[in-house]
C-alpha cells in the first residue's frame, strides 16, 4: 500500500482570507507556535512570580510589572507569529480587523474597560501587589493579584474578594501601605475622674514603647498620649503610635492588641477605668436598713465583695492576662494560596 503524500496534504488549500491562501500545513504550524507561546508565557511568568516572592519588599512592584509585561508580550507575539505562519497577511486584514474590532468593542465594552483599567493599575503603581487597601464599599485587605479583568483582595479572615479593576480608578481608594510606609494610629481609652494624668501618660507610653509591633521613635515619629475630652464617665485619652508595616496590614488585630496593652498597663498602675454606674438609695431591704441592708447584698466596705464568712475579694486587683491579638500580630502573615503556590501569578478566571 502506498503511503499518502504528506507534502501534498500539507499544501492542501483550505480557504482564502484577505487575499491569502490558508493551507493545512500553515494552519498546523501557526497553532503550534501559539501553543508554544502560551506555555512559554506561563513558565516565564511563574518563574518571575517565584523570584518576586523571594525578593525584598522594595523590588516586588517592579518584578510584578515585569512579570505582566513579559507574559502579555509573549502571548501577543505568539499570536501574531502564529497567524503569519498560517498564511494570513495581517496587513491585508486591516480593514476587516477594524470592522471586527468595532463590533467586539460595542459588545464587550465592559471587558475592554476592565482590561485597560488593569493595565493602568500595573503601570501607574499607585496600587501594587502586597499593598493593604480599603475601598469605599468597606472592602479591606491585601492585594494578592491584579488580573486582566479584576483584582483579587484577601482579607485577614482569609476571604478572597474579586473587585473589578475599574473600581480602583473610578472610586476613592485608601492605600494604607503606599510606597511600603506605615501610618500613625489613634487608640482611644478612658480613665476615671480623679486619676493622675501624668501617671496615666507614663504607664501607657511605657507599655506602647515596649511593644514589639511599635516602631522605634524618631524626631518625626513619636508615641504620644493626648487628653482629648472630658467624657460623661471619665477622662477620654488617645494613644498615638507608629506601628510596624506588618501590623498595619492587620488593623483590627492591631487596635485590639494596643487596647489590651493599655488595659494591662492601667491595671498594673492601679488606675481605675470608668464604668456605667447608678446610685440607688436603699432605705430598707427585706426589713433591714443601713449596714444590715449592705450585708444582705453581700457587699463589704471599699468595693470588696464578700466571698465567705471572713473573706473579701478586691474587684480592682490586677490580674495576669493573655493578649491574643498581640500573639497574632507577631505571627508572620501567609501570602500563599491554599494550594501552596505563591500568590500573584497569572491565572485564568481572575
C-alpha positions as CSV (number, residue, x, y, z in Angstrom):
1,X,0.0,0.0,0.0
2,X,1.4,3.4,-1.0
3,X,1.8,5.9,1.8
4,X,-0.1,9.2,1.4
5,X,1.7,12.1,0.1
6,X,2.3,14.2,3.2
7,X,3.8,17.1,1.3
8,X,0.7,17.3,-0.9
9,X,-1.5,17.1,2.1
10,X,0.3,19.9,3.9
11,X,-0.1,22.1,0.8
12,X,-3.8,21.4,0.6
13,X,-5.6,24.8,0.4
14,X,-8.5,25.2,2.8
15,X,-9.7,28.7,2.2
16,X,-8.6,32.2,1.2
17,X,-8.9,35.1,3.6
18,X,-7.7,38.7,2.8
19,X,-6.1,37.6,-0.4
20,X,-4.0,34.9,1.3
21,X,-4.5,31.2,1.0
22,X,-4.6,29.2,4.2
23,X,-3.2,25.7,3.9
24,X,-3.3,22.7,6.3
25,X,0.4,22.8,7.0
26,X,0.4,26.6,7.7
27,X,-2.6,26.2,10.0
28,X,-0.9,23.5,12.0
29,X,2.4,25.4,12.2
30,X,0.5,28.5,13.4
31,X,-1.3,26.5,16.0
32,X,1.9,25.0,17.3
33,X,3.5,28.5,17.5
34,X,0.6,29.9,19.5
35,X,0.5,26.9,21.9
36,X,4.3,27.2,22.5
37,X,3.9,30.9,23.1
38,X,1.2,30.3,25.7
39,X,3.2,27.7,27.5
40,X,6.4,29.8,27.4
41,X,4.4,32.8,28.8
42,X,3.1,30.7,31.6
43,X,6.5,29.3,32.5
44,X,8.3,32.6,32.4
45,X,5.5,34.3,34.5
46,X,5.6,31.6,37.1
47,X,9.5,31.9,37.3
48,X,9.2,35.7,37.8
49,X,6.5,35.2,40.3
50,X,8.6,32.9,42.4
51,X,11.5,35.3,42.1
52,X,9.2,38.1,43.3
53,X,8.2,36.1,46.4
54,X,11.8,35.6,47.4
55,X,12.9,39.2,46.7
56,X,12.9,42.2,49.1
57,X,9.7,44.2,49.6
58,X,11.1,47.2,47.6
59,X,11.5,45.3,44.4
60,X,8.2,43.5,44.5
61,X,6.3,46.0,42.4
62,X,8.9,46.2,39.7
63,X,9.1,42.4,39.4
64,X,5.3,42.2,39.2
65,X,5.3,44.8,36.4
66,X,8.0,42.8,34.5
67,X,6.0,39.6,35.1
68,X,2.9,41.1,33.4
69,X,4.7,42.7,30.6
70,X,6.6,39.6,29.7
71,X,3.5,37.4,30.0
72,X,1.3,39.6,27.8
73,X,4.1,40.4,25.4
74,X,4.9,36.7,24.7
75,X,1.2,36.0,24.1
76,X,0.7,38.9,21.7
77,X,3.9,38.0,19.8
78,X,3.0,34.3,19.6
79,X,-0.5,35.0,18.3
80,X,0.9,37.4,15.6
81,X,3.6,34.9,14.6
82,X,1.1,32.1,14.5
83,X,-1.3,33.9,12.2
84,X,1.6,34.9,9.9
85,X,2.8,31.3,9.8
86,X,-0.7,30.1,9.0
87,X,-0.5,32.2,5.8
88,X,-2.6,35.2,6.8
89,X,-1.4,38.5,5.6
90,X,-2.1,40.8,8.6
91,X,-1.7,44.0,6.6
92,X,-4.4,42.9,4.2
93,X,-6.7,42.2,7.0
94,X,-6.5,45.7,8.4
95,X,-10.0,46.8,7.2
96,X,-11.6,43.5,8.2
97,X,-9.9,43.6,11.6
98,X,-11.1,47.2,12.1
99,X,-14.7,46.2,11.4
100,X,-14.4,43.2,13.7
101,X,-12.8,45.4,16.4
102,X,-15.7,47.8,16.3
103,X,-18.2,45.0,16.7
104,X,-16.2,43.5,19.6
105,X,-15.8,46.9,21.2
106,X,-19.5,47.5,21.2
107,X,-20.3,44.1,22.5
108,X,-17.5,43.8,25.1
109,X,-17.2,47.3,26.4
110,X,-17.1,46.1,30.0
111,X,-14.3,43.6,29.4
112,X,-12.2,46.1,27.4
113,X,-12.8,48.7,30.1
114,X,-11.6,46.3,32.9
115,X,-8.6,45.2,30.8
116,X,-7.4,48.8,30.2
117,X,-8.0,49.6,33.8
118,X,-5.8,46.7,34.8
119,X,-3.0,48.0,32.6
120,X,-3.3,51.4,34.2
121,X,-3.1,49.9,37.7
122,X,0.1,47.9,36.7
123,X,1.9,50.9,35.1
124,X,0.7,53.6,37.5
125,X,2.0,51.7,40.5
126,X,-0.1,53.7,43.0
127,X,-1.5,50.3,43.9
128,X,0.8,47.2,43.9
129,X,0.6,43.6,44.9
130,X,1.1,43.3,48.6
131,X,-0.4,46.7,49.5
132,X,-3.2,46.9,52.1
133,X,-6.1,48.9,50.7
134,X,-9.6,49.9,51.7
135,X,-12.4,50.7,49.2
136,X,-15.4,53.0,49.7
137,X,-17.7,50.0,49.9
138,X,-15.8,48.9,53.1
139,X,-13.8,46.1,51.4
140,X,-10.4,46.0,53.2
141,X,-7.5,43.6,52.6
142,X,-4.2,42.9,50.9
143,X,-3.9,42.9,47.1
144,X,-2.9,39.5,46.0
145,X,-3.2,39.7,42.2
146,X,-4.0,42.2,39.5
147,X,-5.5,40.3,36.6
148,X,-6.8,41.3,33.2
149,X,-10.4,41.7,34.4
150,X,-10.4,42.0,38.2
151,X,-8.1,42.4,41.2
152,X,-8.1,39.8,44.0
153,X,-8.1,41.1,47.5
154,X,-7.7,38.8,50.5
155,X,-8.9,39.9,53.9
156,X,-7.3,39.0,57.2
157,X,-10.1,36.4,57.7
158,X,-8.7,34.6,54.5
159,X,-11.7,35.7,52.4
160,X,-10.9,36.3,48.7
161,X,-12.8,39.2,47.2
162,X,-12.9,39.9,43.5
163,X,-13.1,43.6,42.7
164,X,-13.3,44.9,39.1
165,X,-10.2,46.9,38.1
166,X,-12.2,50.0,37.2
167,X,-13.3,50.3,40.9
168,X,-9.7,51.2,41.8
169,X,-9.7,54.0,39.2
170,X,-13.2,55.5,39.4
171,X,-13.7,55.2,43.2
172,X,-11.7,56.5,46.1
173,X,-9.2,54.0,47.4
174,X,-7.2,54.3,50.7
175,X,-3.8,52.7,50.4
176,X,-2.5,52.1,53.9
177,X,0.9,50.9,52.9
178,X,1.7,53.1,49.8
179,X,5.4,53.1,49.0
180,X,6.0,50.5,51.7
181,X,5.4,53.0,54.5
182,X,3.5,52.9,57.8
183,X,1.0,55.3,59.3
184,X,0.1,56.7,62.7
185,X,-2.9,55.2,64.5
186,X,-5.1,56.6,67.3
187,X,-6.2,54.1,70.0
188,X,-8.9,55.7,72.3
189,X,-9.2,54.8,76.0
190,X,-10.7,56.4,79.2
191,X,-9.9,56.6,82.9
192,X,-12.0,57.6,85.8
193,X,-12.1,61.2,87.0
194,X,-9.5,61.9,89.7
195,X,-6.8,59.8,88.1
196,X,-3.3,61.3,87.9
197,X,-2.9,62.3,84.2
198,X,0.9,62.2,84.3
199,X,0.7,58.7,85.7
200,X,-1.7,57.6,83.0
201,X,0.6,59.0,80.3
202,X,3.7,57.4,81.6
203,X,2.1,54.0,82.1
204,X,0.5,53.8,78.7
205,X,3.6,55.1,76.9
206,X,5.8,52.6,78.6
207,X,3.6,49.8,77.5
208,X,3.4,51.1,73.9
209,X,7.1,51.6,73.6
210,X,7.8,48.1,74.9
211,X,5.5,46.5,72.4
212,X,7.3,44.5,69.6
213,X,4.9,45.9,67.0
214,X,5.8,49.6,67.7
215,X,8.5,51.2,65.6
216,X,11.5,52.9,67.3
217,X,10.9,56.5,67.9
218,X,12.4,59.3,65.9
219,X,12.1,63.1,65.9
220,X,9.2,62.9,63.3
221,X,7.5,59.8,64.7
222,X,7.0,59.7,68.5
223,X,4.5,57.8,70.6
224,X,2.2,60.2,72.4
225,X,-0.8,60.3,74.8
226,X,-3.4,63.0,74.3
227,X,-6.2,64.1,76.6
228,X,-9.0,64.7,74.0
229,X,-12.2,65.2,76.0
230,X,-13.9,65.3,79.4
231,X,-16.3,62.4,78.9
232,X,-19.6,61.7,80.7
233,X,-18.0,59.0,82.9
234,X,-14.3,59.9,82.8
235,X,-11.3,61.5,81.0
236,X,-11.0,60.4,77.4
237,X,-7.5,59.8,76.1
238,X,-5.9,58.7,72.8
239,X,-2.7,56.7,72.3
240,X,-0.9,57.9,69.2
241,X,1.6,55.3,68.0
242,X,3.5,54.3,64.8
243,X,3.2,50.5,64.3
244,X,5.2,48.3,62.1
245,X,4.1,47.8,58.5
246,X,3.2,44.2,59.1
247,X,0.9,45.4,61.9
248,X,-0.7,48.0,59.7
249,X,-1.9,45.2,57.4
250,X,-3.9,43.8,60.4
251,X,-5.8,46.9,61.6
252,X,-8.4,45.1,63.7
253,X,-5.9,42.9,65.5
254,X,-3.6,45.9,65.9
255,X,-6.2,48.0,67.6
256,X,-7.2,45.0,69.8
257,X,-3.6,44.4,70.8
258,X,-2.9,48.0,71.8
259,X,-6.2,48.2,73.7
260,X,-5.3,45.1,75.6
261,X,-1.8,46.6,76.4
262,X,-3.4,49.8,77.7
263,X,-5.8,47.8,79.9
264,X,-2.9,45.8,81.4
265,X,-0.9,49.0,81.9
266,X,-3.7,50.8,83.7
267,X,-4.4,47.7,85.9
268,X,-0.7,47.4,86.8
269,X,-0.6,51.1,87.7
270,X,-3.8,50.9,89.8
271,X,-5.6,53.4,87.6
272,X,-9.4,52.9,87.5
273,X,-11.3,52.6,84.2
274,X,-14.7,54.2,84.3
275,X,-17.8,52.1,84.1
276,X,-21.5,52.9,84.0
277,X,-23.0,53.1,87.4
278,X,-26.2,54.1,89.1
279,X,-26.5,55.2,92.7
280,X,-29.5,53.7,94.4
281,X,-30.5,54.8,98.0
282,X,-31.9,51.8,99.9
283,X,-34.0,52.6,102.9
284,X,-34.9,49.1,103.6
285,X,-34.3,45.6,102.2
286,X,-36.2,42.6,103.4
287,X,-37.0,44.6,106.6
288,X,-33.3,45.6,107.1
289,X,-31.8,49.1,107.0
290,X,-28.3,50.7,106.8
291,X,-25.4,48.3,107.3
292,X,-27.8,45.4,107.6
293,X,-29.0,46.0,104.1
294,X,-25.4,46.2,102.7
295,X,-24.6,42.9,104.4
296,X,-27.8,41.4,102.9
297,X,-26.5,42.3,99.4
298,X,-23.2,40.5,100.2
299,X,-21.1,43.7,99.9
300,X,-18.4,44.9,102.3
301,X,-16.5,48.2,102.6
302,X,-14.3,49.8,99.9
303,X,-15.9,48.0,97.0
304,X,-15.0,44.5,98.3
305,X,-17.4,41.6,97.7
306,X,-17.9,39.1,100.5
307,X,-16.9,35.6,99.2
308,X,-17.1,33.8,102.6
309,X,-17.8,34.4,106.2
310,X,-14.4,36.1,106.8
311,X,-13.0,36.7,103.3
312,X,-13.4,39.5,100.8
313,X,-12.4,39.9,97.2
314,X,-10.9,43.1,95.8
315,X,-12.6,43.8,92.4
316,X,-9.8,46.2,91.4
317,X,-6.9,43.9,91.9
318,X,-4.8,43.5,88.7
319,X,-4.7,40.0,87.2
320,X,-2.3,38.5,84.7
321,X,-3.8,38.3,81.2
322,X,-3.0,36.9,77.8
323,X,-3.1,39.2,74.8
324,X,-4.3,37.0,71.9
325,X,-4.3,39.9,69.4
326,X,-0.6,40.6,70.1
327,X,0.3,37.0,69.5
328,X,-1.5,37.1,66.1
329,X,0.4,40.3,65.1
330,X,3.7,38.5,66.0
331,X,2.8,35.6,63.6
332,X,4.1,36.3,60.0
333,X,1.2,36.6,57.5
334,X,0.8,33.8,54.9
335,X,0.8,35.2,51.4
336,X,0.5,31.9,49.6
337,X,-2.7,30.4,48.2
338,X,-4.3,27.3,49.6
339,X,-2.6,25.1,47.0
340,X,0.8,26.2,48.2
341,X,1.6,28.3,45.1
342,X,2.8,31.9,45.6
343,X,0.1,34.5,45.1
344,X,0.2,37.0,42.3
345,X,0.6,34.5,39.4
346,X,-1.3,34.7,36.1
347,X,-4.3,32.5,36.5
348,X,-7.4,32.1,34.3
349,X,-10.7,33.2,35.7
350,X,-9.2,36.0,37.8
